[in-house]
Amino acid sequence: MTTGQLTVGIVTPHEAPGPEIELPAMTNGRIATVVSRTGPELRASTTAAAIDGAAASFAGHDLVAVVHASTTTAYVIGHDEEAALVERLSQRFQVPAVASCATVVAALRAYGIERVQLVHPPWFVDAFDELGAAYFRGLGFDAVVTKAVTLPDDPARVERQHVVDWVEQHVADRVEAIFFAGNGFRTADAVEELERRTGRLVVSANQALLWGILCATRTTWDLTGHGRLLHTSPQTNDSNQLQS
């Protein structure tokens, strides 16, 4: 699948817009989205009731994939339950499904990354810092967490250049990659400049979702301006690793 517009269903517990803005922006409108917001309780967004609600929201749309967009949900439920959620979504909608943190893990492994710095937005509560580190360390990564405390606490007020400057000043010497956690932390347009400045692979939550969608649907597009990850041809990656 290489041409035309793709429609993706998004299941998320979050009110802050994220993938529905960045997925179309990164693809010049070639991805369209339809969103089902499940309410703020993270675990509730993974239940059968939430999936049924999404089915009602997605009715009438010809979906090529469904995504669960919430890094903090993955932190709370853990990798195994996240993988089970991906399987349930895929079976329910009969299309490929991907989830935020699982795609990041697959992306880091595709690049042979072992040491990663998680950059959390200021609106993440402290408990998420510990849960995020535990999620990645439990999968064998040497993970450190930093919170961008001087950025605005409102996702809508976060600006690209502030993100670039903050991360460049706070990147840990020993890490090989940087991950912007949070699907409402819209940082995709900061990725490429940060890779030039830091020499590290930089991954954002929504950029990783896009990579996962392209891999899972075997879609090959020439995408530039949003980092090395999207320069990788999906056909060279095993889409099964998105659920591993």
C-alpha positions, 0 to 999 in steps of 0.5 A: 500500500503506497498511495492515497489517503489512509484513515487511522482510528485513534483510541485515547484516554486523553483530552489534549490533542496529539496524534490527530494533529501530528499524524496528518502533519508529518504525512502532508495530509496523507493520514486522516484520523478519527478519534475515540476518547475514552475518559481520563481513567487510564486502565478504563481505556483498555477495556472491552467497553472502551473498545466497543465505544471506539467501534461506535465512533469508527463506524462508517470509516474504512480504517487501515489501522487502529492505534492506542495513543497513551504512553502513560497507559502503557506505563500503568498496565505494563508491556505484556498487557499493552501487547494483549491490548494491541491484539484485542484491538486488531481482532476487534477491528480486523486491521493492524493495531499499534500502541504508543510504548510498544512502537517505541520499543520496536523502534529502539530495538530496530536501531540497536539502542540500549541506553535511552533518555525519557523526556517527560513533559511537566504535566506528568505526575512524579509517579509516571517518572518511576513507572516509565523507567520501570517499563523500559528497564523491564524490557532490558533498556538502560533508561534514565528519566528527565522532566522538562520542568521549565516548559509550559504546563499546558500542551498547547503552549509548548513551542518547538524551539523551547523543546530543542533548546531544553533537551540539548542542554539536558541530554545525558552524555551516556545515552544513545537515544532520546524519547519524548513521552506523551502523545499530547507532547507534540514534539515531532517537529523538534526531532530532526533538529535535535538529532543534528544537534545531539547526534542521537536518535530522537523518537517522539510518541506520535512519530513512533506511532506513525512508524508503527502504522507504516510498518504494520500496513506495509506502506512506503512513503518518502517522509522527510523532516521528522527524524531518522526513524521515518527514513527507515523503509517499513518493508525492511522491518518485521511488523511482528516486532511491534507486538514483541 
